[in-house]
C-alpha cells in the first residue's frame, strides 16, 4: 500500500543514509522501524510473558550495573554511532 509521510528534512536524510549504509532500501528501513515500534499487528499479536533473566547460565558471574552506568554505556554508543563526541 502506498502512503505519504511528511518527515523533517534532517530525519529523512539520516534515514536514507542509514538505509544506504545497511545496503537496504528506505522502504525496508522504514517498514522495519515501524514494525519494531508497533510490534506484531493483528489477532496473533498477544505477547507471552517472559521470565527474567532472559539470558543466564547457572553459576555464572552476575553483572551488577547501576542505572547511571547503563545510561553512560548507551550515551557512549550513541556518541560513537552519531558522531556526537
PyMOL commands that set and color helices and strands:
alter all, ss='L'
color gray80, all
select helices_A, chain A and resi 9-22+26-38+43-45+67-82
alter helices_A, ss='H'
color red, helices_A
deselect
rebuild
show_as cartoon
